[in-house]
Amino acid sequence: MAATSGVRICLLIVLLLLEVIFAIQLQVSEGKTDLQLKVNSRILQESVIELINDNAQAGWKAAMNPRFTNYTVGQFMHLLGVKPIPDGDLKGIPVVTHRKGLKLPKKFDARTVWPQCSTIGKILDQGHCGSCWAFGAVEALSDRFCIHFGMNISLSVNDLLACCGFMCGDGCDGGYPISAWRYFVHTGVVTEECDPYFDNIGCFHPGCEPVYPTPVCEKRCKKGNMLWEESKHFGVDAYRISSDPYSIMAEIFMNGPVEVSFTVYEDFAHYKSGVYKHITGDKMGGHAVKLIGWGTNDDGQDYWLLANQWNRSWGDDGYFMIRRGTNECGIEVGAVAGLPSTRNLIIEHGHVDVSRDASV
């Protein structure tokens, strides 16, 4: 009898402990937001695709983009590397507003306007790193070197990402787009040939781990016959662009693609085609991309045309459109750019006409 009573007491203690553990877990869960609770769930959901594709008013189509196969919500969020810049850091940065004197076309695509510039049509892949802030800047400046100086060069994301340091943010853990353009002015950026991007593995190898540390700044070209300082290409200035859609369009029309930032929600990971607008899902973070044009679709919806850096297995062959004129997801308040400089180009490109320098 004593043994039986002992067993019963032990069982009661175990049950009480289980109840306490369950109560603690419930309290922890109740204290978390919905986003915190689903951070380990898959970012791509059939339910989201059905909700959007069954909505005749959505204006865009969703799909299970291969780029994010097996990605969790948390892993997807890590790619969104635009940090909100402290208000004090914006002091002294000019805001460009273009007067409404230009007759802008109803449709504009930088790829067809400047077909000689191969960089405009490139779709890159930021890999596992939250380096979108650096990609958008380097891609746009590369395009502008071709547009203004006839130079088809690809500049190095790796240089900016690794060597700008705390002035630009936290490398693969995010940064500030405007600081990237300031880096071009003060420090310059080498070519991709000199310092190629560190994460060239992609996200399809077995056991793909989507969180890589920021690469180390080495300040030496990977090619033995190239010199770091001689490979530097500079910007003249760094500026924000007025959020007025006309000013953004005029800036692209006159000087080439710009870098823009916007808020990404869960549904954006599923984008396949059409003119995107936020339909469903939690806020994931800030993302930076290259804005290359605009237009109006057959349904009368004005749009921006943008190049992403999630490779061609995402979206519309790597590109996407988003509503224009309504500041969708904040797309019209974060445009930044700068003009290319002839500084240091005489060494490598003796044919460059200094009189064409945007700084002259």
Backbone hydrogen bonds in HBPLUS format (Angstrom, degrees):
<---DONOR---> <-ACCEPTOR-->    atom                        ^
c    i                          cat <-CA-CA->   ^        H-A-AA   ^      H-
h    n   atom  resd res      DA  || num        DHA   H-A  angle D-A-AA Bond
n    s   type  num  typ     dist DA aas  dist angle  dist       angle   num
A0005-SER N   A0001-MET O   2.95 MM   4  6.26 159.3  1.99 152.4 157.6     1
A0006-GLY N   A0002-ALA O   2.99 MM   4  6.22 150.0  2.09 142.3 150.6     2
A0007-VAL N   A0003-ALA O   3.04 MM   4  6.35 150.1  2.13 145.6 153.0     3
A0008-ARG N   A0004-THR O   3.03 MM   4  6.32 158.5  2.07 148.9 154.6     4
A0009-ILE N   A0005-SER O   2.95 MM   4  6.19 159.1  1.99 149.1 154.5     5
A0010-CYS N   A0006-GLY O   2.99 MM   4  6.22 158.5  2.04 145.2 151.0     6
A0011-LEU N   A0007-VAL O   2.90 MM   4  6.20 156.2  1.96 150.0 156.5     7
A0012-LEU N   A0008-ARG O   2.91 MM   4  6.17 157.8  1.96 151.2 157.2     8
A0013-ILE N   A0009-ILE O   2.95 MM   4  6.24 155.6  2.01 149.3 155.8     9
A0014-VAL N   A0010-CYS O   2.95 MM   4  6.22 159.3  2.00 149.2 154.6    10
A0015-LEU N   A0011-LEU O   2.90 MM   4  6.14 161.3  1.93 151.0 155.9    11
A0016-LEU N   A0012-LEU O   2.92 MM   4  6.14 157.1  1.97 147.4 153.6    12
A0017-LEU N   A0013-ILE O   2.91 MM   4  6.15 156.4  1.96 149.0 155.5    13
A0018-LEU N   A0014-VAL O   2.91 MM   4  6.18 156.6  1.97 150.0 156.4    14
A0019-GLU N   A0015-LEU O   2.97 MM   4  6.23 153.5  2.04 146.6 153.5    15
A0020-VAL N   A0016-LEU O   2.98 MM   4  6.26 153.8  2.05 146.6 153.6    16
A0021-ILE N   A0017-LEU O   2.91 MM   4  6.18 163.5  1.93 153.3 157.3    17
A0022-PHE N   A0018-LEU O   2.90 MM   4  6.07 160.8  1.93 148.0 153.5    18
A0023-ALA N   A0019-GLU O   2.91 MM   4  6.08 154.0  1.98 143.5 150.7    19
A0024-ILE N   A0020-VAL O   2.94 MM   4  6.22 154.8  2.01 149.7 156.4    20
A0025-GLN N   A0021-ILE O   2.94 MM   4  6.19 164.1  1.97 152.5 156.5    21
A0026-LEU N   A0022-PHE O   2.91 MM   4  6.08 152.3  1.99 145.6 153.5    22
A0027-GLN N   A0023-ALA O   2.99 MM   4  6.23 152.9  2.06 144.3 151.1    23
A0028-VAL N   A0024-ILE O   2.95 MM   4  6.24 158.0  2.00 151.5 157.6    24
A0029-SER N   A0025-GLN O   2.90 MM   4  6.10 161.2  1.93 147.5 152.8    25
A0030-GLU N   A0026-LEU O   2.86 MM   4  6.03 156.9  1.91 145.8 152.5    26
A0031-GLY N   A0027-GLN O   3.05 MM   4  6.19 134.3  2.26 137.9 149.1    27
A0031-GLY N   A0028-VAL O   3.18 MM   3  5.17 131.2  2.43  93.9 106.9    28
A0032-LYS N   A0029-SER O   3.13 MM   3  5.33 156.1  2.19 105.5 112.9    29
A0037-LEU N   A0033-THR O   3.13 MM   4  6.41 149.6  2.23 147.4 155.7    30
A0038-LYS N   A0034-ASP O   3.18 MM   4  6.43 136.9  2.38 142.1 152.5    31
A0038-LYS N   A0035-LEU O   3.24 MM   3  5.33 132.4  2.48  96.4 108.4    32
A0041-SER N   A0038-LYS O   2.95 MM   3  5.12 162.9  1.98 111.3 116.8    33
A0074-GLY N   A0039-VAL O   2.81 MM  35  4.80 152.4  1.88 149.0 141.0    34
A0073-VAL N   A0041-SER O   2.83 MM  32  5.95 140.1  1.99 167.3 174.7    35
A0043-ILE N   A0071-TYR O   3.00 MM  28  6.02 164.1  2.03 144.0 145.1    36
A0048-VAL N   A0045-GLN O   3.13 MM   3  5.42 129.0  2.40 103.1 115.0    37
A0049-ILE N   A0045-GLN O   3.28 MM   4  6.69 159.4  2.33 149.7 155.0    38
A0050-GLU N   A0046-GLU O   2.95 MM   4  6.20 162.7  1.98 154.7 158.8    39
A0051-LEU N   A0047-SER O   3.02 MM   4  6.12 157.9  2.07 140.5 146.8    40
A0052-ILE N   A0048-VAL O   3.07 MM   4  6.29 157.5  2.12 150.2 154.9    41
A0053-ASN N   A0049-ILE O   2.88 MM   4  5.95 170.4  1.89 156.1 159.0    42
A0054-ASP N   A0050-GLU O   2.93 MM   4  5.73 139.5  2.10 142.2 150.2    43
A0055-ASN N   A0052-ILE O   3.06 MM   3  5.18 157.1  2.12 105.6 112.8    44
A0058-ALA N   A0055-ASN O   3.12 MM   3  5.40 167.3  2.14 112.9 116.7    45
A0275-VAL N   A0059-GLY O   3.07 MM 216  5.73 143.5  2.21 150.9 142.1    46
A0061-LYS N   A0273-SER O   2.85 MM 212  5.28 159.0  1.90 139.7 146.0    47
A0272-LYS N   A0061-LYS O   2.89 MM 211  5.52 142.4  2.03 166.5 154.3    48
A0273-SER N   A0061-LYS O   3.40 MM 212  5.28 156.0  2.47 130.5 132.0    49
A0063-ALA N   A0270-HIS O   2.77 MM 207  5.25 148.0  1.87 141.8 152.3    50
A0068-PHE N   A0065-ASN O   3.13 MM   3  6.06 156.0  2.19 126.8 130.6    51
A0069-THR N   A0066-PRO O   3.13 MM   3  5.12 168.6  2.15 114.7 112.7    52
A0071-TYR N   A0068-PHE O   3.06 MM   3  5.10 166.1  2.07 120.4 121.7    53
A0076-PHE N   A0072-THR O   2.99 MM   4  6.21 156.3  2.05 149.6 155.9    54
A0077-MET N   A0073-VAL O   2.94 MM   4  6.17 157.5  1.99 150.2 156.5    55
A0078-HIS N   A0074-GLY O   3.21 MM   4  6.42 139.4  2.38 137.9 147.5    56
A0079-LEU N   A0076-PHE O   3.10 MM   3  5.60 146.3  2.22 110.7 119.4    57
A0080-LEU N   A0077-MET O   3.09 MM   3  5.42 151.4  2.17 108.7 117.1    58
A0175-GLY N   A0081-GLY O   2.72 MM  94  6.08 151.2  1.80 172.9 164.7    59
A0082-VAL N   A0286-GLY O   3.06 MM 204  4.75 162.2  2.09 129.9 125.4    60
A0083-LYS N   A0175-GLY O   2.96 MM  92  5.38 172.2  1.97 142.8 144.6    61
A0089-ASP N   A0086-PRO O   2.92 MM   3  5.51 142.2  2.06 116.5 126.8    62
A0090-LEU N   A0087-ASP O   3.12 MM   3  5.59 161.6  2.15 113.8 119.6    63
A0091-LYS N   A0088-GLY O   3.35 MM   3  5.71 163.3  2.38 107.9 112.8    64
A0093-ILE N   A0090-LEU O   3.19 MM   3  5.59 163.4  2.22 128.1 129.9    65
A0240-ARG N   A0094-PRO O   2.92 MM 146  6.23 164.3  1.95 168.5 166.8    66
A0096-VAL N   A0240-ARG O   2.79 MM 144  6.17 168.5  1.81 153.8 151.5    67
A0242-SER N   A0096-VAL O   2.86 MM 146  5.82 172.9  1.87 154.8 152.6    68
A0101-GLY N   A0099-ARG O   2.78 MM   2  5.69 134.7  1.98 110.5  95.9    69
A0108-PHE N   A0294-TRP O   2.96 MM 186  5.33 169.9  1.97 145.8 145.4    70
A0294-TRP N   A0108-PHE O   2.93 MM 186  5.33 143.6  2.06 136.7 147.2    71
A0112-THR N   A0109-ASP O   2.99 MM   3  5.71 137.1  2.18 120.7 129.9    72
A0113-VAL N   A0109-ASP O   3.09 MM   4  6.29 153.4  2.16 151.3 158.9    73
A0110-ALA N   A0292-ILE O   3.02 MM 182  5.40 161.9  2.05 149.9 155.7    74
A0114-TRP N   A0110-ALA O   3.04 MM   4  5.85 160.8  2.07 141.2 144.9    75
A0117-CYS N   A0114-TRP O   3.06 MM   3  5.73 167.5  2.07 122.5 126.5    76
A0120-ILE N   A0117-CYS O   3.28 MM   3  5.98 147.0  2.40 115.8 122.6    77
A0122-LYS N   A0119-THR O   3.17 MM   3  5.22 165.8  2.19 107.3 111.2    78
A0311-ASN N   A0124-LEU O   3.04 MM 187  5.38 152.1  2.12 153.0 144.8    79
A0126-GLN N   A0309-GLN O   2.94 MM 183  5.87 154.1  2.01 162.0 153.5    80
A0129-CYS N   A0126-GLN O   3.39 MM   3  6.03 161.9  2.42 136.9 136.2    81
A0130-GLY N   A0172-CYS O   2.91 MM  42  4.46 139.3  2.08 124.5 125.1    82
A0134-ALA N   A0131-SER O   2.95 MM   3  5.38 134.3  2.16 110.9 122.8    83
A0135-PHE N   A0131-SER O   3.04 MM   4  6.36 160.4  2.08 156.2 162.4    84
A0136-GLY N   A0132-CYS O   2.99 MM   4  6.09 177.8  1.99 161.8 161.1    85
A0138-VAL N   A0134-ALA O   2.99 MM   4  6.14 176.2  1.99 159.0 160.3    86
A0139-GLU N   A0135-PHE O   2.92 MM   4  5.90 168.2  1.93 158.6 162.1    87
A0140-ALA N   A0136-GLY O   3.27 MM   4  6.24 160.4  2.31 135.1 140.5    88
A0141-LEU N   A0137-ALA O   2.99 MM   4  6.21 162.6  2.02 154.7 159.7    89
A0142-SER N   A0138-VAL O   2.94 MM   4  6.05 156.0  2.00 145.9 152.8    90
A0143-ASP N   A0139-GLU O   3.06 MM   4  6.33 159.1  2.11 148.2 153.2    91
A0144-ARG N   A0140-ALA O   3.05 MM   4  6.29 152.2  2.13 143.7 151.3    92
A0145-PHE N   A0141-LEU O   3.01 MM   4  6.32 141.8  2.16 148.3 157.4    93
A0146-CYS N   A0142-SER O   3.38 MM   4  6.75 148.9  2.49 143.5 150.8    94
A0146-CYS N   A0143-ASP O   3.11 MM   3  5.30 123.3  2.45  97.7 111.5    95
A0147-ILE N   A0143-ASP O   2.93 MM   4  6.25 163.0  1.96 152.1 157.3    96
A0148-HIS N   A0144-ARG O   2.95 MM   4  5.85 165.5  1.97 144.5 148.2    97
A0149-PHE N   A0145-PHE O   2.95 MM   4  5.44 147.0  2.06 128.1 138.2    98
A0151-MET N   A0145-PHE O   3.43 MM   6  5.69 171.6  2.43 118.4 116.6    99
A0150-GLY N   A0146-CYS O   2.77 MM   4  4.27 137.0  1.95 121.5 125.5   100
A0192-GLU N   A0154-SER O   2.73 MM  38  5.57 169.9  1.74 149.0 145.9   101
A0156-SER N   A0190-VAL O   2.86 MM  34  5.65 159.2  1.90 155.0 148.4   102
A0161-LEU N   A0157-VAL O   2.83 MM   4  5.96 171.1  1.84 161.9 165.0   103
A0162-ALA N   A0158-ASN O   2.86 MM   4  5.80 165.9  1.88 150.5 154.1   104
A0163-CYS N   A0159-ASP O   2.87 MM   4  5.60 157.8  1.92 149.0 156.0   105
A0164-CYS N   A0160-LEU O   3.24 MM   4  5.43 150.7  2.33 133.8 136.2   106
A0168-CYS N   A0165-GLY O   3.03 MM   3  5.87 153.9  2.10 122.9 128.5   107
A0176-TYR N   A0168-CYS O   2.85 MM   8  5.54 143.6  1.98 149.7 158.2   108
A0170-ASP N   A0174-GLY O   2.67 MM   4  5.28 162.6  1.70 165.1 171.4   109
A0173-ASP N   A0170-ASP O   2.95 MM   3  5.11 165.1  1.97 128.4 128.5   110
A0174-GLY N   A0171-GLY O   3.04 MM   3  5.50 146.6  2.15 120.7 120.2   111
A0179-SER N   A0176-TYR O   3.03 MM   3  5.35 126.9  2.32 107.3 121.2   112
A0180-ALA N   A0176-TYR O   3.30 MM   4  6.72 139.4  2.47 148.0 159.3   113
A0180-ALA N   A0177-PRO O   3.02 MM   3  5.22 131.2  2.26 101.7 114.8   114
A0182-ARG N   A0178-ILE O   3.13 MM   4  6.45 142.8  2.28 140.3 150.8   115
A0183-TYR N   A0179-SER O   2.95 MM   4  6.16 143.9  2.09 140.2 149.7   116
A0184-PHE N   A0180-ALA O   3.17 MM   4  6.58 146.7  2.29 142.9 151.0   117
A0186-HIS N   A0182-ARG O   3.05 MM   4  6.33 167.4  2.06 156.7 158.7   118
A0187-THR N   A0183-TYR O   2.75 MM   4  5.35 159.4  1.79 147.9 154.7   119
A0188-GLY N   A0183-TYR O   3.03 MM   5  6.30 143.5  2.17 142.0 146.4   120
A0235-GLY N   A0184-PHE O   3.08 MM  51  4.97 154.2  2.15 101.1 103.4   121
A0189-VAL N   A0233-HIS O   2.82 MM  44  5.20 154.2  1.89 136.9 143.7   122
A0233-HIS N   A0189-VAL O   2.78 MM  44  5.20 143.4  1.92 122.6 132.4   123
A0194-CYS N   A0191-THR O   3.11 MM   3  5.24 125.0  2.43  97.7 110.8   124
A0195-ASP N   A0191-THR O   3.05 MM   4  6.40 165.3  2.08 154.5 157.9   125
A0222-LYS N   A0194-CYS O   2.68 MM  28  5.58 167.4  1.70 161.6 159.7   126
A0226-MET N   A0223-LYS O   3.16 MM   3  5.66 165.5  2.19 122.1 123.5   127
A0231-SER N   A0227-LEU O   3.07 MM   4  6.20 124.7  2.39 144.5 159.3   128
A0231-SER N   A0228-TRP O   3.03 MM   3  5.24 142.6  2.17 103.0 114.3   129
A0232-LYS N   A0229-GLU O   3.39 MM   3  5.45 164.3  2.42 102.2 106.7   130
A0341-SER N   A0234-PHE O   3.02 MM 107  5.46 153.2  2.09 144.1 136.9   131
A0236-VAL N   A0339-LEU O   2.63 MM 103  5.37 167.2  1.65 160.4 162.8   132
A0239-TYR N   A0337-ALA O   2.92 MM  98  5.65 169.2  1.93 158.3 159.6   133
A0337-ALA N   A0239-TYR O   2.97 MM  98  5.65 156.3  2.03 161.2 167.3   134
A0241-ILE N   A0335-ALA O   2.94 MM  94  5.43 149.0  2.04 151.3 146.5   135
A0247-SER N   A0244-ASP O   2.91 MM   3  5.46 122.0  2.26 116.3 129.7   136
A0248-ILE N   A0244-ASP O   3.30 MM   4  6.69 155.8  2.36 153.2 160.3   137
A0249-MET N   A0245-PRO O   2.94 MM   4  6.16 163.4  1.97 154.5 159.0   138
A0250-ALA N   A0246-TYR O   2.82 MM   4  6.01 162.3  1.85 154.4 159.4   139
A0251-GLU N   A0247-SER O   2.97 MM   4  6.06 152.6  2.04 141.6 148.8   140
A0252-ILE N   A0248-ILE O   3.14 MM   4  6.41 160.3  2.18 148.4 152.6   141
A0253-PHE N   A0249-MET O   2.89 MM   4  6.04 163.4  1.91 151.7 157.2   142
A0254-MET N   A0250-ALA O   2.97 MM   4  6.08 153.3  2.05 146.7 152.1   143
A0255-ASN N   A0251-GLU O   2.87 MM   4  5.75 160.7  1.91 148.3 154.6   144
A0256-GLY N   A0252-ILE O   2.89 MM   4  4.37 145.8  2.01 115.5 123.7   145
A0258-VAL N   A0291-LEU O   3.28 MM  33  5.41 150.0  2.38 141.5 147.0   146
A0291-LEU N   A0258-VAL O   2.86 MM  33  5.41 165.1  1.88 160.6 164.7   147
A0259-GLU N   A0336-VAL O   3.11 MM  77  5.42 162.0  2.15 172.3 168.2   148
A0336-VAL N   A0259-GLU O   2.83 MM  77  5.42 160.9  1.87 158.9 165.3   149
A0260-VAL N   A0289-VAL O   3.03 MM  29  5.68 164.4  2.05 155.2 160.2   150
A0289-VAL N   A0260-VAL O   2.98 MM  29  5.68 154.6  2.04 158.1 166.3   151
A0262-PHE N   A0287-HIS O   2.93 MM  25  5.58 147.6  2.04 152.3 162.7   152
A0287-HIS N   A0262-PHE O   2.94 MM  25  5.58 163.5  1.96 160.8 166.1   153
A0263-THR N   A0329-CYS O   2.80 MM  66  5.07 169.7  1.81 152.7 155.6   154
A0264-VAL N   A0285-GLY O   2.82 MM  21  5.54 177.1  1.82 175.2 176.1   155
A0284-MET N   A0264-VAL O   2.71 MM  20  5.51 169.0  1.72 156.8 158.2   156
A0268-PHE N   A0265-TYR O   3.05 MM   3  5.69 144.9  2.18 117.1 126.1   157
A0266-GLU N   A0282-ASP O   3.06 MM  16  5.75 141.2  2.21 149.4 161.1   158
A0269-ALA N   A0266-GLU O   3.24 MM   3  5.93 147.2  2.36 116.9 123.6   159
A0270-HIS N   A0267-ASP O   2.98 MM   3  5.46 150.4  2.06 112.8 121.6   160
A0271-TYR N   A0268-PHE O   3.10 MM   3  5.19 168.3  2.11 110.2 113.9   161
A0276-TYR N   A0321-MET O   2.83 MM  45  5.93 164.4  1.86 131.4 130.1   162
A0323-ARG N   A0276-TYR O   3.16 MM  47  6.22 154.7  2.23 169.0 161.2   163
A0290-LYS N   A0307-ALA O   3.30 MM  17  5.32 168.0  2.31 158.7 155.6   164
A0307-ALA N   A0290-LYS O   2.85 MM  17  5.32 161.5  1.89 158.5 163.7   165
A0292-ILE N   A0305-LEU O   2.94 MM  13  5.81 152.9  2.02 151.3 159.9   166
A0305-LEU N   A0293-GLY O   2.84 MM  12  4.83 167.9  1.86 124.4 122.3   167
A0295-GLY N   A0303-TYR O   3.10 MM   8  5.46 145.3  2.22 146.9 145.7   168
A0303-TYR N   A0295-GLY O   2.83 MM   8  5.46 163.3  1.86 152.0 151.0   169
A0297-ASN N   A0301-GLN O   3.00 MM   4  5.42 159.7  2.05 141.4 140.6   170
A0300-GLY N   A0297-ASN O   2.96 MM   3  5.40 160.4  1.99 118.4 121.4   171
A0324-ARG N   A0302-ASP O   2.96 MM  22  5.16 160.8  2.00 119.1 118.1   172
A0304-TRP N   A0322-ILE O   2.80 MM  18  5.36 153.6  1.87 154.3 163.2   173
A0322-ILE N   A0304-TRP O   3.15 MM  18  5.36 147.0  2.27 136.2 145.5   174
A0306-LEU N   A0320-PHE O   2.94 MM  14  5.50 165.1  1.96 171.1 174.1   175
A0320-PHE N   A0306-LEU O   3.04 MM  14  5.50 153.0  2.11 148.8 153.2   176
A0308-ASN N   A0318-GLY O   3.08 MM  10  5.76 160.6  2.12 155.7 161.8   177
A0314-TRP N   A0311-ASN O   3.41 MM   3  6.22 163.6  2.44 119.7 121.5   178
A0318-GLY N   A0314-TRP O   2.93 MM   4  5.36 136.0  2.13 158.0 171.6   179
A0316-ASP N   A0319-TYR O   3.04 MM   3  5.03 151.6  2.12 162.2 153.8   180
A0319-TYR N   A0316-ASP O   3.14 MM   3  5.03 166.2  2.16 106.2 108.3   181
A0330-GLY N   A0327-ASN O   2.98 MM   3  5.01 160.4  2.02 127.8 123.0   182
A0331-ILE N   A0328-GLU O   3.02 MM   3  5.71 161.6  2.06 122.8 127.6   183
A0333-VAL N   A0330-GLY O   3.35 MM   3  5.76 170.6  2.36 115.9 118.7   184
A0345-LEU N   A0342-THR O   2.86 MM   3  5.22 161.2  1.89 133.0 137.0   185
A0349-HIS N   A0345-LEU O   2.55 MM   4  5.32 162.1  1.58 162.9 169.4   186
A0352-VAL N   A0349-HIS O   3.11 MM   3  5.86 172.5  2.12 126.2 128.5   187
A0356-ARG N   A0353-ASP O   2.94 MM   3  5.64 161.0  1.97 119.2 125.5   188
A0357-ASP N   A0354-VAL O   2.96 MM   3  5.31 164.7  1.98 113.9 118.8   189
A0360-VAL N   A0357-ASP O   2.94 MM   3  5.42 163.4  1.97 116.3 121.8   190
